[in-house]
Amino acid sequence: MISNKLTFVLLGVLALLTGCKNDSRSLLPNVSGKAGEVMVVIEKEDWEGSTGVAIRETLADDTPYLAQREPLFNLSNVPPGSFNNMFKMHRNLVLVNVNPQNTSNGVVYKSNVWARPQALVQINAADSEQAANLFRESSSVIAEFFEQSERDRIIENSKLYEEKDLQEPLKDLTGGYLHFPTGYRLKKWTDSFVWIADEKQYTMQTVMAYKFPVRKDPFSAANLVAERDSVMQANVPGMFEGSYMTTSTAFEPVTKSLRYRGRDFVEMRGFWEVHGDFMGGPFVSHAFYSPDGKEIIVLEAFVYAPRYDKRQYLRQVESVLYSFEWKKDEK
């Protein structure tokens, strides 16, 4: 697990990388491939050897805090000799360049090389062992680079097809706003709580926002859970009388401090469940100070999709949290 200090650096660097725009970006074709896919361009022997193992250990590892095992990314591989123009359009690429004549060995991050919006990581190494070591040393940065690239694509699409009427409840509560794509609807709006959801027959993607006064150690997991449970019991009833949303105790929620595009916040991941019912699923929240420093604002995203894999549903709704922007007159 990376340290909080390192996480600040990673997200700061990634914000710059994913925020940079190629001058000829508008001339590039759109990327291909499904959301959550990473194509690895690598020789067969390296894919089956230590370098391939290092890549799979990171990018195909289990997505954290999902009820069922799902890989962080779906991986495919192609040898360099077959890496033609069709493959160059892929959304996420890892290029493994193993050559004894390489003089500038290391990890290079690029955006929008052959298509847009594309994320590319190139590993330059003199031999396979060095390539594996380079990948492992930068594994956290590489995983977050692709993760944030996926989020940024979702945010960009959300802004194209946005429910702009949903900005007002968030501005009123938080002093900032989120970008909600088509399909989300307002379910509840009070002075201290907002509930917005995209509900379909078998899935539910939900964003909630609430705030509470600053108290001692407000960002500890225990205090964040206590505040969450109080808010959910008061505002999110279940289907049956006396039932309500709460935080599952089966798995202890985890927190970490992050910094993204100038905004500091504490992320918490865990599972929600309904007291008095059998519903449940994953959630992620961002907690941060209000502009005046007197309150803690919490933005939370959660998913209910009992029939389906949940990785992409959670990634989609989590991206809404990352789209948060302060109003121009707020700091």
KAZIFEN-V589260 format. One record per pair of residues at least 24 apart in sequence whose C-alpha atoms are under 6 Angstrom apart, sorted by the first residue. I is the first residue (numbers start at 0). J is the second residue. Records with the same first field share a line. If there is no record, write none. Layout:
I=J ; J
This chain:
3=256
7=257 ; 258
10=259
11=259
13=144
14=260
27=114
28=114
29=114 ; 115
30=88 ; 89 ; 90 ; 114 ; 115
31=88 ; 89 ; 90
32=89
35=72
36=72 ; 73 ; 74
37=74 ; 91 ; 92
38=74 ; 75 ; 76 ; 92
39=76 ; 92 ; 93
40=76 ; 77 ; 78 ; 79 ; 94
41=78 ; 79 ; 95
42=78
49=131
50=131
53=131
88=113 ; 114
90=117
91=118 ; 119
92=119
93=119 ; 120 ; 121
94=121
95=121 ; 122
96=122 ; 123
97=124 ; 125 ; 126
98=125
99=125
101=125
150=318
175=324 ; 325 ; 326
176=323 ; 324
177=322 ; 323
178=322
202=303 ; 304
203=302 ; 303
204=302
205=300 ; 301
206=299 ; 300
207=298 ; 299
208=297 ; 298
209=296 ; 297
210=295 ; 296 ; 297
211=294 ; 295
212=294
213=293 ; 294 ; 295
242=274 ; 275
243=273 ; 274
244=272 ; 273
245=271 ; 272 ; 273
246=271
247=271 ; 272
290=330
